[in-house]
Amino acid sequence: MKAIQVHQFGNFEAIKLKEIAAKSPQPGHVIVRVYAAGVNPADWYVVNGLFQIPPTPGFEAAGEIIAVHESVTKQCKRAGE
């Protein structure tokens, strides 16, 4: 599977598309195959180390849920439903 990762803070040159091992969802999480993603100002703050959350850019995405941890109990509606 491919993932976009930030390996150091500073600028967008630190963002790398990498091939990583397939993952299993952690408790409370799902895994999404992303078909499209936006880049917004919050992503700039994350990449520059100025946002107060874990360093993972990508606040906007559209895709398909491909794996669900057994602890996830709520079902989401699809867009347009």
N, CA, C and O atoms as a Maestro MAE file, in Angstrom:
{
 s_m_m2io_version
 :::
 2.0.0
}

f_m_ct {
 s_m_title
 :::
 protein
 m_atom[324] {
  # First column is atom index #
  i_m_mmod_type
  r_m_x_coord
  r_m_y_coord
  r_m_z_coord
  i_m_residue_number
  s_m_chain_name
  s_m_pdb_residue_name
  s_m_pdb_atom_name
  i_m_atomic_number
  :::
  1 25 0.844 -1.163 0.000 1 A "MET " " N  " 7
  2 3 0.000 0.000 0.000 1 A "MET " " CA " 6
  3 2 0.890 1.227 0.000 1 A "MET " " C  " 6
  4 15 2.023 1.187 0.481 1 A "MET " " O  " 8
  5 25 0.369 2.317 -0.544 2 A "LYS " " N  " 7
  6 3 1.134 3.566 -0.579 2 A "LYS " " CA " 6
  7 2 0.623 4.504 0.505 2 A "LYS " " C  " 6
  8 15 -0.556 4.475 0.858 2 A "LYS " " O  " 8
  9 25 1.511 5.328 1.025 3 A "ALA " " N  " 7
  10 3 1.150 6.303 2.048 3 A "ALA " " CA " 6
  11 2 1.973 7.563 1.851 3 A "ALA " " C  " 6
  12 15 3.143 7.502 1.472 3 A "ALA " " O  " 8
  13 25 1.360 8.691 2.109 4 A "ILE " " N  " 7
  14 3 2.083 9.953 2.102 4 A "ILE " " CA " 6
  15 2 2.503 10.202 3.543 4 A "ILE " " C  " 6
  16 15 1.670 10.214 4.450 4 A "ILE " " O  " 8
  17 25 3.797 10.400 3.746 5 A "GLN " " N  " 7
  18 3 4.325 10.566 5.096 5 A "GLN " " CA " 6
  19 2 5.208 11.807 5.181 5 A "GLN " " C  " 6
  20 15 5.857 12.200 4.212 5 A "GLN " " O  " 8
  21 25 5.212 12.412 6.373 6 A "VAL " " N  " 7
  22 3 6.088 13.544 6.663 6 A "VAL " " CA " 6
  23 2 7.218 13.015 7.544 6 A "VAL " " C  " 6
  24 15 6.972 12.513 8.641 6 A "VAL " " O  " 8
  25 25 8.450 13.126 7.065 7 A "HIS " " N  " 7
  26 3 9.581 12.578 7.805 7 A "HIS " " CA " 6
  27 2 10.333 13.623 8.612 7 A "HIS " " C  " 6
  28 15 11.150 13.276 9.464 7 A "HIS " " O  " 8
  29 25 10.068 14.897 8.355 8 A "GLN " " N  " 7
  30 3 10.643 15.979 9.148 8 A "GLN " " CA " 6
  31 2 9.791 17.209 8.917 8 A "GLN " " C  " 6
  32 15 9.152 17.348 7.874 8 A "GLN " " O  " 8
  33 25 9.786 18.091 9.884 9 A "PHE " " N  " 7
  34 3 9.019 19.321 9.732 9 A "PHE " " CA " 6
  35 2 9.827 20.340 8.953 9 A "PHE " " C  " 6
  36 15 11.057 20.323 8.999 9 A "PHE " " O  " 8
  37 25 9.157 21.221 8.245 10 A "GLY " " N  " 7
  38 3 9.878 22.290 7.591 10 A "GLY " " CA " 6
  39 2 9.233 22.798 6.330 10 A "GLY " " C  " 6
  40 15 8.940 23.989 6.234 10 A "GLY " " O  " 8
  41 25 8.998 21.929 5.346 11 A "ASN " " N  " 7
  42 3 8.356 22.383 4.113 11 A "ASN " " CA " 6
  43 2 7.780 21.183 3.384 11 A "ASN " " C  " 6
  44 15 7.951 20.041 3.811 11 A "ASN " " O  " 8
  45 25 7.101 21.451 2.286 12 A "PHE " " N  " 7
  46 3 6.421 20.368 1.576 12 A "PHE " " CA " 6
  47 2 7.376 19.404 0.884 12 A "PHE " " C  " 6
  48 15 6.943 18.343 0.435 12 A "PHE " " O  " 8
  49 25 8.643 19.733 0.785 13 A "GLU " " N  " 7
  50 3 9.613 18.782 0.243 13 A "GLU " " CA " 6
  51 2 9.822 17.602 1.193 13 A "GLU " " C  " 6
  52 15 10.358 16.570 0.790 13 A "GLU " " O  " 8
  53 25 9.401 17.749 2.452 14 A "ALA " " N  " 7
  54 3 9.526 16.676 3.435 14 A "ALA " " CA " 6
  55 2 8.439 15.614 3.270 14 A "ALA " " C  " 6
  56 15 8.514 14.555 3.894 14 A "ALA " " O  " 8
  57 25 7.434 15.882 2.441 15 A "ILE " " N  " 7
  58 3 6.358 14.922 2.218 15 A "ILE " " CA " 6
  59 2 6.811 13.928 1.151 15 A "ILE " " C  " 6
  60 15 7.231 14.323 0.063 15 A "ILE " " O  " 8
  61 25 6.725 12.649 1.469 16 A "LYS " " N  " 7
  62 3 7.160 11.606 0.541 16 A "LYS " " CA " 6
  63 2 6.059 10.564 0.362 16 A "LYS " " C  " 6
  64 15 5.401 10.165 1.322 16 A "LYS " " O  " 8
  65 25 5.872 10.136 -0.876 17 A "LEU " " N  " 7
  66 3 4.986 9.021 -1.171 17 A "LEU " " CA " 6
  67 2 5.819 7.755 -1.041 17 A "LEU " " C  " 6
  68 15 6.815 7.587 -1.745 17 A "LEU " " O  " 8
  69 25 5.413 6.865 -0.141 18 A "LYS " " N  " 7
  70 3 6.185 5.662 0.166 18 A "LYS " " CA " 6
  71 2 5.322 4.423 0.007 18 A "LYS " " C  " 6
  72 15 4.102 4.467 0.169 18 A "LYS " " O  " 8
  73 25 5.967 3.337 -0.307 19 A "GLU " " N  " 7
  74 3 5.324 2.021 -0.279 19 A "GLU " " CA " 6
  75 2 5.513 1.486 1.136 19 A "GLU " " C  " 6
  76 15 6.641 1.398 1.621 19 A "GLU " " O  " 8
  77 25 4.406 1.128 1.806 20 A "ILE " " N  " 7
  78 3 4.487 0.607 3.164 20 A "ILE " " CA " 6
  79 2 3.747 -0.725 3.242 20 A "ILE " " C  " 6
  80 15 2.956 -1.060 2.360 20 A "ILE " " O  " 8
  81 25 4.008 -1.469 4.290 21 A "ALA " " N  " 7
  82 3 3.324 -2.746 4.499 21 A "ALA " " CA " 6
  83 2 1.842 -2.487 4.771 21 A "ALA " " C  " 6
  84 15 1.487 -1.496 5.409 21 A "ALA " " O  " 8
  85 25 0.985 -3.376 4.285 22 A "ALA " " N  " 7
  86 3 -0.451 -3.262 4.546 22 A "ALA " " CA " 6
  87 2 -0.679 -3.293 6.049 22 A "ALA " " C  " 6
  88 15 -0.003 -4.023 6.774 22 A "ALA " " O  " 8
  89 25 -1.627 -2.504 6.506 23 A "LYS " " N  " 7
  90 3 -1.897 -2.399 7.937 23 A "LYS " " CA " 6
  91 2 -3.274 -2.939 8.250 23 A "LYS " " C  " 6
  92 15 -4.141 -3.022 7.380 23 A "LYS " " O  " 8
  93 25 -3.463 -3.303 9.502 24 A "SER " " N  " 7
  94 3 -4.773 -3.670 10.022 24 A "SER " " CA " 6
  95 2 -5.275 -2.489 10.838 24 A "SER " " C  " 6
  96 15 -4.478 -1.796 11.470 24 A "SER " " O  " 8
  97 25 -6.598 -2.243 10.837 25 A "PRO " " N  " 7
  98 3 -7.099 -1.109 11.608 25 A "PRO " " CA " 6
  99 2 -6.916 -1.323 13.106 25 A "PRO " " C  " 6
  100 15 -7.067 -2.436 13.609 25 A "PRO " " O  " 8
  101 25 -6.591 -0.250 13.804 26 A "GLN " " N  " 7
  102 3 -6.457 -0.255 15.254 26 A "GLN " " CA " 6
  103 2 -7.850 -0.098 15.872 26 A "GLN " " C  " 6
  104 15 -8.783 0.279 15.163 26 A "GLN " " O  " 8
  105 25 -8.019 -0.374 17.174 27 A "PRO " " N  " 7
  106 3 -9.336 -0.222 17.806 27 A "PRO " " CA " 6
  107 2 -9.941 1.160 17.553 27 A "PRO " " C  " 6
  108 15 -9.288 2.186 17.742 27 A "PRO " " O  " 8
  109 25 -11.196 1.160 17.125 28 A "GLY " " N  " 7
  110 3 -11.902 2.399 16.862 28 A "GLY " " CA " 6
  111 2 -11.617 3.015 15.506 28 A "GLY " " C  " 6
  112 15 -12.134 4.090 15.203 28 A "GLY " " O  " 8
  113 25 -10.806 2.361 14.680 29 A "HIS " " N  " 7
  114 3 -10.387 2.929 13.400 29 A "HIS " " CA " 6
  115 2 -10.867 2.088 12.222 29 A "HIS " " C  " 6
  116 15 -11.258 0.930 12.364 29 A "HIS " " O  " 8
  117 25 -10.820 2.725 11.050 30 A "VAL " " N  " 7
  118 3 -11.046 2.059 9.783 30 A "VAL " " CA " 6
  119 2 -9.869 2.384 8.868 30 A "VAL " " C  " 6
  120 15 -9.116 3.320 9.135 30 A "VAL " " O  " 8
  121 25 -9.709 1.629 7.809 31 A "ILE " " N  " 7
  122 3 -8.703 1.935 6.790 31 A "ILE " " CA " 6
  123 2 -9.456 2.332 5.528 31 A "ILE " " C  " 6
  124 15 -10.388 1.652 5.098 31 A "ILE " " O  " 8
  125 25 -9.030 3.449 4.945 32 A "VAL " " N  " 7
  126 3 -9.702 4.001 3.768 32 A "VAL " " CA " 6
  127 2 -8.752 3.980 2.579 32 A "VAL " " C  " 6
  128 15 -7.611 4.431 2.677 32 A "VAL " " O  " 8
  129 25 -9.232 3.450 1.451 33 A "ARG " " N  " 7
  130 3 -8.498 3.570 0.189 33 A "ARG " " CA " 6
  131 2 -8.883 4.933 -0.377 33 A "ARG " " C  " 6
  132 15 -10.023 5.139 -0.792 33 A "ARG " " O  " 8
  133 25 -7.940 5.851 -0.392 34 A "VAL " " N  " 7
  134 3 -8.215 7.225 -0.800 34 A "VAL " " CA " 6
  135 2 -8.136 7.337 -2.319 34 A "VAL " " C  " 6
  136 15 -7.149 6.936 -2.936 34 A "VAL " " O  " 8
  137 25 -9.189 7.888 -2.904 35 A "TYR " " N  " 7
  138 3 -9.230 8.118 -4.344 35 A "TYR " " CA " 6
  139 2 -8.891 9.561 -4.695 35 A "TYR " " C  " 6
  140 15 -8.367 9.828 -5.777 35 A "TYR " " O  " 8
  141 25 -9.182 10.489 -3.797 36 A "ALA " " N  " 7
  142 3 -8.878 11.905 -4.024 36 A "ALA " " CA " 6
  143 2 -8.652 12.575 -2.676 36 A "ALA " " C  " 6
  144 15 -9.294 12.229 -1.685 36 A "ALA " " O  " 8
  145 25 -7.737 13.533 -2.647 37 A "ALA " " N  " 7
  146 3 -7.452 14.259 -1.408 37 A "ALA " " CA " 6
  147 2 -7.192 15.718 -1.718 37 A "ALA " " C  " 6
  148 15 -6.605 16.056 -2.746 37 A "ALA " " O  " 8
  149 25 -7.635 16.575 -0.818 38 A "GLY " " N  " 7
  150 3 -7.386 18.003 -0.958 38 A "GLY " " CA " 6
  151 2 -6.192 18.408 -0.105 38 A "GLY " " C  " 6
  152 15 -5.801 17.706 0.826 38 A "GLY " " O  " 8
  153 25 -5.636 19.537 -0.442 39 A "VAL " " N  " 7
  154 3 -4.571 20.129 0.366 39 A "VAL " " CA " 6
  155 2 -5.093 21.488 0.809 39 A "VAL " " C  " 6
  156 15 -5.461 22.317 -0.022 39 A "VAL " " O  " 8
  157 25 -5.127 21.718 2.126 40 A "ASN " " N  " 7
  158 3 -5.663 22.971 2.625 40 A "ASN " " CA " 6
  159 2 -4.671 23.630 3.584 40 A "ASN " " C  " 6
  160 15 -3.630 23.042 3.879 40 A "ASN " " O  " 8
  161 25 -4.966 24.831 4.074 41 A "PRO " " N  " 7
  162 3 -4.017 25.528 4.946 41 A "PRO " " CA " 6
  163 2 -3.607 24.738 6.191 41 A "PRO " " C  " 6
  164 15 -2.468 24.854 6.642 41 A "PRO " " O  " 8
  165 25 -4.515 23.938 6.750 42 A "ALA " " N  " 7
  166 3 -4.157 23.149 7.932 42 A "ALA " " CA " 6
  167 2 -3.027 22.170 7.615 42 A "ALA " " C  " 6
  168 15 -2.192 21.899 8.479 42 A "ALA " " O  " 8
  169 25 -2.985 21.641 6.408 43 A "ASP " " N  " 7
  170 3 -1.899 20.742 6.017 43 A "ASP " " CA " 6
  171 2 -0.552 21.468 6.070 43 A "ASP " " C  " 6
  172 15 0.448 20.885 6.489 43 A "ASP " " O  " 8
  173 25 -0.520 22.721 5.653 44 A "TRP " " N  " 7
  174 3 0.709 23.516 5.715 44 A "TRP " " CA " 6
  175 2 1.188 23.632 7.163 44 A "TRP " " C  " 6
  176 15 2.380 23.499 7.439 44 A "TRP " " O  " 8
  177 25 0.243 23.882 8.095 45 A "TYR " " N  " 7
  178 3 0.613 23.986 9.507 45 A "TYR " " CA " 6
  179 2 1.181 22.664 10.024 45 A "TYR " " C  " 6
  180 15 2.170 22.665 10.757 45 A "TYR " " O  " 8
  181 25 0.574 21.546 9.654 46 A "VAL " " N  " 7
  182 3 1.063 20.235 10.099 46 A "VAL " " CA " 6
  183 2 2.482 19.995 9.590 46 A "VAL " " C  " 6
  184 15 3.362 19.624 10.366 46 A "VAL " " O  " 8
  185 25 2.708 20.203 8.304 47 A "VAL " " N  " 7
  186 3 4.017 19.937 7.703 47 A "VAL " " CA " 6
  187 2 5.098 20.827 8.322 47 A "VAL " " C  " 6
  188 15 6.255 20.419 8.424 47 A "VAL " " O  " 8
  189 25 4.724 22.029 8.732 48 A "ASN " " N  " 7
  190 3 5.684 22.948 9.335 48 A "ASN " " CA " 6
  191 2 5.789 22.788 10.848 48 A "ASN " " C  " 6
  192 15 6.497 23.558 11.498 48 A "ASN " " O  " 8
  193 25 5.090 21.793 11.427 49 A "GLY " " N  " 7
  194 3 5.183 21.523 12.857 49 A "GLY " " CA " 6
  195 2 4.467 22.538 13.712 49 A "GLY " " C  " 6
  196 15 4.822 22.719 14.876 49 A "GLY " " O  " 8
  197 25 3.460 23.212 13.165 50 A "LEU " " N  " 7
  198 3 2.781 24.281 13.877 50 A "LEU " " CA " 6
  199 2 1.359 23.925 14.298 50 A "LEU " " C  " 6
  200 15 0.649 24.773 14.836 50 A "LEU " " O  " 8
  201 25 0.936 22.695 14.064 51 A "PHE " " N  " 7
  202 3 -0.420 22.271 14.407 51 A "PHE " " CA " 6
  203 2 -0.344 21.388 15.638 51 A "PHE " " C  " 6
  204 15 0.636 20.664 15.813 51 A "PHE " " O  " 8
  205 25 -1.347 21.429 16.489 52 A "GLN " " N  " 7
  206 3 -1.283 20.734 17.771 52 A "GLN " " CA " 6
  207 2 -1.946 19.359 17.738 52 A "GLN " " C  " 6
  208 15 -2.671 18.987 18.661 52 A "GLN " " O  " 8
  209 25 -1.694 18.620 16.684 53 A "ILE " " N  " 7
  210 3 -2.158 17.235 16.579 53 A "ILE " " CA " 6
  211 2 -1.007 16.403 16.030 53 A "ILE " " C  " 6
  212 15 -0.001 16.961 15.592 53 A "ILE " " O  " 8
  213 25 -1.135 15.079 16.045 54 A "PRO " " N  " 7
  214 3 -0.052 14.260 15.475 54 A "PRO " " CA " 6
  215 2 0.253 14.670 14.037 54 A "PRO " " C  " 6
  216 15 -0.649 15.089 13.312 54 A "PRO " " O  " 8
  217 25 1.497 14.556 13.622 55 A "PRO " " N  " 7
  218 3 1.916 15.070 12.310 55 A "PRO " " CA " 6
  219 2 1.484 14.219 11.126 55 A "PRO " " C  " 6
  220 15 2.293 13.509 10.529 55 A "PRO " " O  " 8
  221 25 0.211 14.296 10.796 56 A "THR " " N  " 7
  222 3 -0.299 13.585 9.633 56 A "THR " " CA " 6
  223 2 -1.135 14.542 8.802 56 A "THR " " C  " 6
  224 15 -2.259 14.864 9.186 56 A "THR " " O  " 8
  225 25 -0.620 15.001 7.682 57 A "PRO " " N  " 7
  226 3 -1.444 15.864 6.837 57 A "PRO " " CA " 6
  227 2 -2.546 15.051 6.181 57 A "PRO " " C  " 6
  228 15 -2.500 13.821 6.158 57 A "PRO " " O  " 8
  229 25 -3.531 15.749 5.652 58 A "GLY " " N  " 7
  230 3 -4.606 15.065 4.942 58 A "GLY " " CA " 6
  231 2 -5.919 15.134 5.674 58 A "GLY " " C  " 6
  232 15 -6.411 14.118 6.165 58 A "GLY " " O  " 8
  233 25 -6.498 16.317 5.758 59 A "PHE " " N  " 7
  234 3 -7.764 16.497 6.457 59 A "PHE " " CA " 6
  235 2 -8.963 16.284 5.547 59 A "PHE " " C  " 6
  236 15 -10.085 16.135 6.031 59 A "PHE " " O  " 8
  237 25 -8.746 16.268 4.241 60 A "GLU " " N  " 7
  238 3 -9.841 16.117 3.285 60 A "GLU " " CA " 6
  239 2 -9.532 14.951 2.357 60 A "GLU " " C  " 6
  240 15 -8.493 14.925 1.698 60 A "GLU " " O  " 8
  241 25 -10.447 13.985 2.315 61 A "ALA " " N  " 7
  242 3 -10.220 12.842 1.436 61 A "ALA " " CA " 6
  243 2 -11.556 12.216 1.059 61 A "ALA " " C  " 6
  244 15 -12.542 12.328 1.788 61 A "ALA " " O  " 8
  245 25 -11.567 11.564 -0.082 62 A "ALA " " N  " 7
  246 3 -12.728 10.809 -0.532 62 A "ALA " " CA " 6
  247 2 -12.233 9.430 -0.934 62 A "ALA " " C  " 6
  248 15 -11.223 9.300 -1.626 62 A "ALA " " O  " 8
  249 25 -12.948 8.407 -0.499 63 A "GLY " " N  " 7
  250 3 -12.498 7.064 -0.834 63 A "GLY " " CA " 6
  251 2 -13.462 6.010 -0.364 63 A "GLY " " C  " 6
  252 15 -14.653 6.261 -0.183 63 A "GLY " " O  " 8
  253 25 -12.928 4.829 -0.171 64 A "GLU " " N  " 7
  254 3 -13.720 3.650 0.157 64 A "GLU " " CA " 6
  255 2 -13.130 2.995 1.412 64 A "GLU " " C  " 6
  256 15 -11.922 2.779 1.499 64 A "GLU " " O  " 8
  257 25 -13.992 2.687 2.373 65 A "ILE " " N  " 7
  258 3 -13.538 1.969 3.569 65 A "ILE " " CA " 6
  259 2 -13.250 0.532 3.156 65 A "ILE " " C  " 6
  260 15 -14.120 -0.151 2.616 65 A "ILE " " O  " 8
  261 25 -12.018 0.069 3.413 66 A "ILE " " N  " 7
  262 3 -11.639 -1.286 2.996 66 A "ILE " " CA " 6
  263 2 -11.400 -2.223 4.170 66 A "ILE " " C  " 6
  264 15 -11.308 -3.436 3.978 66 A "ILE " " O  " 8
  265 25 -11.297 -1.686 5.387 67 A "ALA " " N  " 7
  266 3 -11.131 -2.535 6.570 67 A "ALA " " CA " 6
  267 2 -11.708 -1.806 7.779 67 A "ALA " " C  " 6
  268 15 -11.555 -0.592 7.913 67 A "ALA " " O  " 8
  269 25 -12.371 -2.556 8.657 68 A "VAL " " N  " 7
  270 3 -13.013 -1.984 9.842 68 A "VAL " " CA " 6
  271 2 -12.598 -2.811 11.048 68 A "VAL " " C  " 6
  272 15 -12.702 -4.038 11.028 68 A "VAL " " O  " 8
  273 25 -12.127 -2.142 12.105 69 A "HIS " " N  " 7
  274 3 -11.809 -2.868 13.337 69 A "HIS " " CA " 6
  275 2 -13.110 -3.328 13.983 69 A "HIS " " C  " 6
  276 15 -14.128 -2.643 13.885 69 A "HIS " " O  " 8
  277 25 -13.084 -4.459 14.628 70 A "GLU " " N  " 7
  278 3 -14.295 -5.030 15.228 70 A "GLU " " CA " 6
  279 2 -14.924 -4.129 16.282 70 A "GLU " " C  " 6
  280 15 -16.108 -4.283 16.581 70 A "GLU " " O  " 8
  281 25 -14.176 -3.199 16.852 71 A "SER " " N  " 7
  282 3 -14.720 -2.307 17.879 71 A "SER " " CA " 6
  283 2 -15.556 -1.166 17.289 71 A "SER " " C  " 6
  284 15 -16.248 -0.468 18.029 71 A "SER " " O  " 8
  285 25 -15.500 -0.970 15.976 72 A "VAL " " N  " 7
  286 3 -16.287 0.074 15.338 72 A "VAL " " CA " 6
  287 2 -17.719 -0.423 15.207 72 A "VAL " " C  " 6
  288 15 -17.972 -1.467 14.605 72 A "VAL " " O  " 8
  289 25 -18.661 0.338 15.780 73 A "THR " " N  " 7
  290 3 -20.036 -0.139 15.816 73 A "THR " " CA " 6
  291 2 -21.016 0.738 15.061 73 A "THR " " C  " 6
  292 15 -22.124 0.287 14.770 73 A "THR " " O  " 8
  293 25 -20.659 1.972 14.731 74 A "LYS " " N  " 7
  294 3 -21.575 2.851 14.017 74 A "LYS " " CA " 6
  295 2 -21.331 2.773 12.526 74 A "LYS " " C  " 6
  296 15 -20.200 2.605 12.069 74 A "LYS " " O  " 8
  297 25 -22.415 2.899 11.773 75 A "GLN " " N  " 7
  298 3 -22.304 2.872 10.321 75 A "GLN " " CA " 6
  299 2 -22.539 4.270 9.773 75 A "GLN " " C  " 6
  300 15 -23.467 4.957 10.199 75 A "GLN " " O  " 8
  301 25 -21.715 4.690 8.844 76 A "CYS " " N  " 7
  302 3 -21.846 6.006 8.212 76 A "CYS " " CA " 6
  303 2 -22.744 5.890 6.983 76 A "CYS " " C  " 6
  304 15 -22.841 4.834 6.358 76 A "CYS " " O  " 8
  305 25 -23.391 6.995 6.660 77 A "LYS " " N  " 7
  306 3 -24.152 7.044 5.417 77 A "LYS " " CA " 6
  307 2 -23.206 7.456 4.292 77 A "LYS " " C  " 6
  308 15 -22.252 8.205 4.509 77 A "LYS " " O  " 8
  309 25 -23.477 6.968 3.119 78 A "ARG " " N  " 7
  310 3 -22.713 7.393 1.943 78 A "ARG " " CA " 6
  311 2 -23.147 8.788 1.548 78 A "ARG " " C  " 6
  312 15 -24.280 9.193 1.807 78 A "ARG " " O  " 8
  313 25 -22.245 9.518 0.923 79 A "ALA " " N  " 7
  314 3 -22.575 10.855 0.446 79 A "ALA " " CA " 6
  315 2 -23.782 10.776 -0.471 79 A "ALA " " C  " 6
  316 15 -23.846 9.907 -1.341 79 A "ALA " " O  " 8
  317 25 -24.728 11.668 -0.287 80 A "GLY " " N  " 7
  318 3 -25.911 11.705 -1.127 80 A "GLY " " CA " 6
  319 2 -27.069 10.868 -0.618 80 A "GLY " " C  " 6
  320 15 -28.156 10.928 -1.191 80 A "GLY " " O  " 8
  321 25 -26.875 10.091 0.437 81 A "GLU " " N  " 7
  322 3 -27.984 9.263 0.966 81 A "GLU " " CA " 6
  323 2 -28.768 10.022 2.001 81 A "GLU " " C  " 6
  324 15 -29.732 9.495 2.555 81 A "GLU " " O  " 8
  :::
 }
 m_bond[323] {
  # First column is bond index #
  i_m_from
  i_m_to
  i_m_order
  :::
  1 1 2 1
  2 2 3 1
  3 3 4 2
  4 3 5 1
  5 5 6 1
  6 6 7 1
  7 7 8 2
  8 7 9 1
  9 9 10 1
  10 10 11 1
  11 11 12 2
  12 11 13 1
  13 13 14 1
  14 14 15 1
  15 15 16 2
  16 15 17 1
  17 17 18 1
  18 18 19 1
  19 19 20 2
  20 19 21 1
  21 21 22 1
  22 22 23 1
  23 23 24 2
  24 23 25 1
  25 25 26 1
  26 26 27 1
  27 27 28 2
  28 27 29 1
  29 29 30 1
  30 30 31 1
  31 31 32 2
  32 31 33 1
  33 33 34 1
  34 34 35 1
  35 35 36 2
  36 35 37 1
  37 37 38 1
  38 38 39 1
  39 39 40 2
  40 39 41 1
  41 41 42 1
  42 42 43 1
  43 43 44 2
  44 43 45 1
  45 45 46 1
  46 46 47 1
  47 47 48 2
  48 47 49 1
  49 49 50 1
  50 50 51 1
  51 51 52 2
  52 51 53 1
  53 53 54 1
  54 54 55 1
  55 55 56 2
  56 55 57 1
  57 57 58 1
  58 58 59 1
  59 59 60 2
  60 59 61 1
  61 61 62 1
  62 62 63 1
  63 63 64 2
  64 63 65 1
  65 65 66 1
  66 66 67 1
  67 67 68 2
  68 67 69 1
  69 69 70 1
  70 70 71 1
  71 71 72 2
  72 71 73 1
  73 73 74 1
  74 74 75 1
  75 75 76 2
  76 75 77 1
  77 77 78 1
  78 78 79 1
  79 79 80 2
  80 79 81 1
  81 81 82 1
  82 82 83 1
  83 83 84 2
  84 83 85 1
  85 85 86 1
  86 86 87 1
  87 87 88 2
  88 87 89 1
  89 89 90 1
  90 90 91 1
  91 91 92 2
  92 91 93 1
  93 93 94 1
  94 94 95 1
  95 95 96 2
  96 95 97 1
  97 97 98 1
  98 98 99 1
  99 99 100 2
  100 99 101 1
  101 101 102 1
  102 102 103 1
  103 103 104 2
  104 103 105 1
  105 105 106 1
  106 106 107 1
  107 107 108 2
  108 107 109 1
  109 109 110 1
  110 110 111 1
  111 111 112 2
  112 111 113 1
  113 113 114 1
  114 114 115 1
  115 115 116 2
  116 115 117 1
  117 117 118 1
  118 118 119 1
  119 119 120 2
  120 119 121 1
  121 121 122 1
  122 122 123 1
  123 123 124 2
  124 123 125 1
  125 125 126 1
  126 126 127 1
  127 127 128 2
  128 127 129 1
  129 129 130 1
  130 130 131 1
  131 131 132 2
  132 131 133 1
  133 133 134 1
  134 134 135 1
  135 135 136 2
  136 135 137 1
  137 137 138 1
  138 138 139 1
  139 139 140 2
  140 139 141 1
  141 141 142 1
  142 142 143 1
  143 143 144 2
  144 143 145 1
  145 145 146 1
  146 146 147 1
  147 147 148 2
  148 147 149 1
  149 149 150 1
  150 150 151 1
  151 151 152 2
  152 151 153 1
  153 153 154 1
  154 154 155 1
  155 155 156 2
  156 155 157 1
  157 157 158 1
  158 158 159 1
  159 159 160 2
  160 159 161 1
  161 161 162 1
  162 162 163 1
  163 163 164 2
  164 163 165 1
  165 165 166 1
  166 166 167 1
  167 167 168 2
  168 167 169 1
  169 169 170 1
  170 170 171 1
  171 171 172 2
  172 171 173 1
  173 173 174 1
  174 174 175 1
  175 175 176 2
  176 175 177 1
  177 177 178 1
  178 178 179 1
  179 179 180 2
  180 179 181 1
  181 181 182 1
  182 182 183 1
  183 183 184 2
  184 183 185 1
  185 185 186 1
  186 186 187 1
  187 187 188 2
  188 187 189 1
  189 189 190 1
  190 190 191 1
  191 191 192 2
  192 191 193 1
  193 193 194 1
  194 194 195 1
  195 195 196 2
  196 195 197 1
  197 197 198 1
  198 198 199 1
  199 199 200 2
  200 199 201 1
  201 201 202 1
  202 202 203 1
  203 203 204 2
  204 203 205 1
  205 205 206 1
  206 206 207 1
  207 207 208 2
  208 207 209 1
  209 209 210 1
  210 210 211 1
  211 211 212 2
  212 211 213 1
  213 213 214 1
  214 214 215 1
  215 215 216 2
  216 215 217 1
  217 217 218 1
  218 218 219 1
  219 219 220 2
  220 219 221 1
  221 221 222 1
  222 222 223 1
  223 223 224 2
  224 223 225 1
  225 225 226 1
  226 226 227 1
  227 227 228 2
  228 227 229 1
  229 229 230 1
  230 230 231 1
  231 231 232 2
  232 231 233 1
  233 233 234 1
  234 234 235 1
  235 235 236 2
  236 235 237 1
  237 237 238 1
  238 238 239 1
  239 239 240 2
  240 239 241 1
  241 241 242 1
  242 242 243 1
  243 243 244 2
  244 243 245 1
  245 245 246 1
  246 246 247 1
  247 247 248 2
  248 247 249 1
  249 249 250 1
  250 250 251 1
  251 251 252 2
  252 251 253 1
  253 253 254 1
  254 254 255 1
  255 255 256 2
  256 255 257 1
  257 257 258 1
  258 258 259 1
  259 259 260 2
  260 259 261 1
  261 261 262 1
  262 262 263 1
  263 263 264 2
  264 263 265 1
  265 265 266 1
  266 266 267 1
  267 267 268 2
  268 267 269 1
  269 269 270 1
  270 270 271 1
  271 271 272 2
  272 271 273 1
  273 273 274 1
  274 274 275 1
  275 275 276 2
  276 275 277 1
  277 277 278 1
  278 278 279 1
  279 279 280 2
  280 279 281 1
  281 281 282 1
  282 282 283 1
  283 283 284 2
  284 283 285 1
  285 285 286 1
  286 286 287 1
  287 287 288 2
  288 287 289 1
  289 289 290 1
  290 290 291 1
  291 291 292 2
  292 291 293 1
  293 293 294 1
  294 294 295 1
  295 295 296 2
  296 295 297 1
  297 297 298 1
  298 298 299 1
  299 299 300 2
  300 299 301 1
  301 301 302 1
  302 302 303 1
  303 303 304 2
  304 303 305 1
  305 305 306 1
  306 306 307 1
  307 307 308 2
  308 307 309 1
  309 309 310 1
  310 310 311 1
  311 311 312 2
  312 311 313 1
  313 313 314 1
  314 314 315 1
  315 315 316 2
  316 315 317 1
  317 317 318 1
  318 318 319 1
  319 319 320 2
  320 319 321 1
  321 321 322 1
  322 322 323 1
  323 323 324 2
  :::
 }
}
